[in-house]
């Protein structure tokens, strides 16, 4: 079974907040948890957060995780013209590649018009994870031109549901099971004026539940893969 734990690294709960508590407190705790569990993930950084928190980017890379792009400052590609979208993608990659190799991309809010595959390919991006099966995408892992699409399986709030409920969801997911969470979910957000689904079980409880999910998968015959590792695997299959 193939499983991925991925992270959309952005300011707190866009577009509602502009704070960075998730960067200051949530992301270090996530990295501590992954180190404890021995699991590697893909961290899709906005370039703005990378620029403001370079030490965290370096820690992600130094601890063996993959660095990906989440656009420059969480710009939604479906709200931009193709030219505007291309410019923010290129700008994000320019910043992030100062830290190391970047070959993976995830669009903010998982809004990704298909014509952006050509733009990713032109800019050296090999794998995208902007589609979502829970939003109706049904084509599975496949190549769009030279770019491999690895869709997300569930919305991030699923991981904060009570374990007896979310375990039922996990069992019903098809492979590969690709999860994503945000650093701000791992700081208390209950008092913020944001949607309820962005507030419940945030903070310590979220960290506990993510740890439980990882332990549950580790008790099974599971491979934890980064986005780059999917590309390497499927590229070999494509070549025959």
C-alpha positions as CSV (number, residue, x, y, z in Angstrom):
1,X,0.0,0.0,0.0
2,X,1.3,3.5,-0.9
3,X,0.6,6.3,1.5
4,X,1.8,10.0,1.5
5,X,1.6,12.6,4.2
6,X,2.0,16.0,2.6
7,X,1.9,19.5,4.0
8,X,0.7,22.8,2.5
9,X,2.9,25.3,4.2
10,X,1.3,28.7,4.2
11,X,0.2,31.5,6.4
12,X,-2.6,30.8,8.9
13,X,-5.9,29.7,7.3
14,X,-5.9,31.8,4.1
15,X,-7.8,33.9,3.2
16,X,-9.2,34.5,6.7
17,X,-6.0,35.3,8.6
18,X,-2.5,36.8,7.9
19,X,-0.8,35.4,11.0
20,X,2.0,32.8,11.0
21,X,1.5,30.8,14.2
22,X,1.5,27.6,12.2
23,X,5.0,28.5,10.9
24,X,6.3,29.5,14.3
25,X,4.8,26.7,16.4
26,X,3.0,24.2,14.2
27,X,5.6,23.3,11.6
28,X,8.4,22.6,14.2
29,X,6.1,20.3,16.0
30,X,5.2,18.5,12.8
31,X,8.8,18.0,12.0
32,X,9.5,16.6,15.5
33,X,6.6,14.2,15.0
34,X,7.9,12.9,11.7
35,X,11.4,12.5,13.1
36,X,10.0,10.5,16.0
37,X,8.0,8.3,13.6
38,X,10.7,8.0,10.9
39,X,8.4,9.2,8.1
40,X,9.4,11.4,5.2
41,X,6.9,13.8,3.6
42,X,6.5,16.4,0.9
43,X,6.3,20.0,2.1
44,X,4.6,22.4,-0.4
45,X,5.9,25.8,0.7
46,X,4.6,29.1,-0.5
47,X,7.6,31.1,-1.5
48,X,6.6,33.9,0.8
49,X,6.7,31.6,3.9
50,X,10.1,30.2,2.7
51,X,11.4,33.7,2.3
52,X,10.2,34.6,5.8
53,X,11.2,31.4,7.5
54,X,14.4,30.1,5.7
55,X,15.5,28.1,8.7
56,X,12.4,26.0,8.5
57,X,13.0,25.3,4.8
58,X,16.5,24.2,5.6
59,X,15.3,22.0,8.4
60,X,12.8,20.3,6.1
61,X,15.6,19.6,3.5
62,X,18.2,18.6,6.1
63,X,15.8,16.0,7.7
64,X,15.3,14.3,4.3
65,X,11.9,15.6,3.3
66,X,10.9,16.9,-0.1
67,X,10.5,20.6,-0.8
68,X,7.7,21.5,-3.3
69,X,5.9,24.7,-4.4
70,X,2.5,26.0,-3.2
71,X,2.8,29.1,-5.4
72,X,4.3,32.4,-4.3
73,X,1.8,33.7,-1.7
74,X,-1.1,31.3,-2.0
75,X,-2.5,32.8,-5.2
76,X,-5.4,30.8,-6.6
77,X,-4.6,29.9,-10.2
78,X,-8.3,29.7,-11.2
79,X,-8.6,33.4,-10.3
80,X,-5.7,34.5,-12.4
81,X,-5.2,34.8,-16.2
82,X,-2.9,32.2,-17.6
83,X,-0.1,34.8,-17.9
84,X,-0.5,35.9,-14.3
85,X,-0.5,32.3,-13.1
86,X,2.6,31.5,-15.1
87,X,4.4,34.4,-13.6
88,X,3.6,33.5,-9.9
89,X,4.6,29.9,-10.5
90,X,7.9,30.9,-12.0
91,X,8.4,33.4,-9.1
92,X,7.7,30.8,-6.5
93,X,10.2,28.3,-8.1
94,X,12.9,31.0,-8.4
95,X,12.7,31.6,-4.6
96,X,12.3,27.9,-3.5
97,X,15.1,26.6,-5.8
98,X,17.6,28.8,-3.9
99,X,17.2,26.2,-1.1
100,X,17.4,23.1,-3.3
101,X,15.7,21.0,-6.0
102,X,12.0,21.6,-6.5
103,X,10.1,19.3,-8.9
104,X,6.7,19.1,-7.2
105,X,3.8,21.5,-7.1
106,X,0.4,21.8,-5.5
107,X,-2.0,24.6,-6.3
108,X,-3.6,26.6,-3.5
109,X,-7.2,25.5,-2.7
110,X,-6.6,22.6,-5.1
111,X,-7.7,24.8,-8.0
112,X,-5.7,23.9,-11.1
113,X,-6.9,24.4,-14.6
114,X,-5.4,21.8,-16.9
115,X,-3.6,24.2,-19.1
116,X,-1.1,24.7,-16.3
117,X,0.4,21.3,-16.8
118,X,2.3,22.7,-19.8
119,X,3.5,25.6,-17.7
120,X,4.8,23.2,-15.0
121,X,6.6,21.1,-17.5
122,X,8.2,24.1,-19.1
123,X,9.5,25.1,-15.7
124,X,11.0,21.7,-14.8
125,X,8.2,20.5,-12.5
126,X,7.8,16.7,-12.8
127,X,4.8,15.9,-10.5
128,X,1.7,17.8,-9.5
129,X,-0.7,17.1,-6.6
130,X,-3.4,19.7,-7.2
131,X,-6.3,17.4,-8.2
132,X,-8.5,15.7,-5.5
133,X,-10.5,12.6,-5.6
134,X,-12.9,14.0,-3.0
135,X,-13.6,16.9,-5.4
136,X,-14.6,14.6,-8.2
137,X,-11.3,13.8,-9.9
138,X,-11.5,10.2,-11.1
139,X,-8.5,9.6,-13.4
140,X,-6.1,8.3,-10.7
141,X,-2.4,8.7,-11.0
142,X,-1.5,9.5,-14.6
143,X,0.7,11.6,-16.8
144,X,-0.5,14.8,-18.3
145,X,2.1,15.2,-20.9
146,X,5.4,15.1,-19.0
147,X,3.8,15.9,-15.6
148,X,2.6,13.1,-13.3
149,X,-0.6,13.9,-11.4
150,X,-0.8,12.3,-7.9
151,X,-4.2,13.4,-6.6
152,X,-5.0,14.2,-3.0
153,X,-7.4,11.7,-1.3
154,X,-9.2,13.7,1.4
155,X,-9.6,17.2,2.7
156,X,-7.2,18.0,5.5
157,X,-9.9,18.2,8.2
158,X,-10.6,14.5,7.9
159,X,-7.4,13.9,9.9
160,X,-8.9,15.9,12.8
161,X,-12.1,13.8,13.0
162,X,-12.5,11.5,16.0
163,X,-10.4,8.4,15.3
164,X,-13.4,6.0,15.3
165,X,-14.9,8.1,12.4
166,X,-11.8,8.8,10.4
167,X,-10.6,5.2,10.5
168,X,-13.8,4.3,8.5
169,X,-12.8,6.9,5.9
170,X,-9.2,5.7,5.6
171,X,-10.3,2.1,5.0
172,X,-12.4,3.2,2.1
173,X,-9.8,5.2,0.2
174,X,-8.2,3.9,-2.9
175,X,-4.4,3.8,-3.5
176,X,-2.4,5.7,-3.3
177,X,-3.7,7.4,-0.2
178,X,-2.4,11.0,-0.3
179,X,-3.2,13.1,2.8
180,X,-2.5,16.8,3.2
181,X,-2.5,19.0,6.3
182,X,-1.4,22.6,7.1
183,X,0.9,23.7,9.9
184,X,-1.7,26.1,11.3
185,X,-4.0,23.1,12.1
186,X,-1.5,22.1,14.8
187,X,-1.9,25.3,16.8
188,X,-5.1,26.1,18.7
189,X,-7.5,27.9,16.3
190,X,-10.7,27.5,18.2
191,X,-11.0,31.2,19.1
192,X,-10.4,32.5,15.6
193,X,-13.2,33.9,13.4
194,X,-12.9,31.3,10.7
195,X,-15.0,28.4,9.4
196,X,-15.9,25.7,12.0
197,X,-14.2,23.0,9.9
198,X,-10.9,25.0,10.2
199,X,-11.2,25.3,14.0
200,X,-12.3,21.9,15.5
201,X,-9.7,19.7,17.1
202,X,-6.8,22.0,16.1
203,X,-3.7,22.2,18.3
204,X,-2.5,19.3,20.4
205,X,-5.4,17.1,19.5
206,X,-4.5,17.4,15.8
207,X,-1.0,16.4,16.5
208,X,-2.1,13.4,18.5
209,X,-4.5,12.2,15.7
210,X,-1.8,12.6,13.0
211,X,0.5,10.5,15.1
212,X,-2.2,7.9,15.5
213,X,-2.8,7.8,11.8
214,X,0.9,7.3,11.1
215,X,1.1,4.5,13.7
216,X,-1.9,2.8,12.2
217,X,-0.4,2.7,8.8
218,X,3.0,1.6,10.1
219,X,1.3,-1.4,11.6
220,X,0.4,-2.5,8.1
221,X,2.4,-3.2,4.9
222,X,2.7,0.4,3.9
223,X,5.2,2.5,2.0
224,X,5.4,6.2,2.8
225,X,6.3,8.0,-0.5
226,X,7.2,11.6,-1.4
227,X,5.9,13.1,-4.6
228,X,9.3,12.7,-6.2
229,X,9.3,9.0,-5.4
230,X,5.9,8.6,-7.2
231,X,7.4,10.2,-10.2
232,X,10.4,7.9,-10.2
233,X,8.2,4.8,-9.8
234,X,5.7,5.7,-12.5
235,X,8.3,6.9,-14.9
236,X,9.8,3.4,-14.8
237,X,6.4,1.9,-15.5
238,X,5.8,4.4,-18.4
239,X,9.1,3.3,-20.0
240,X,8.0,-0.3,-19.8
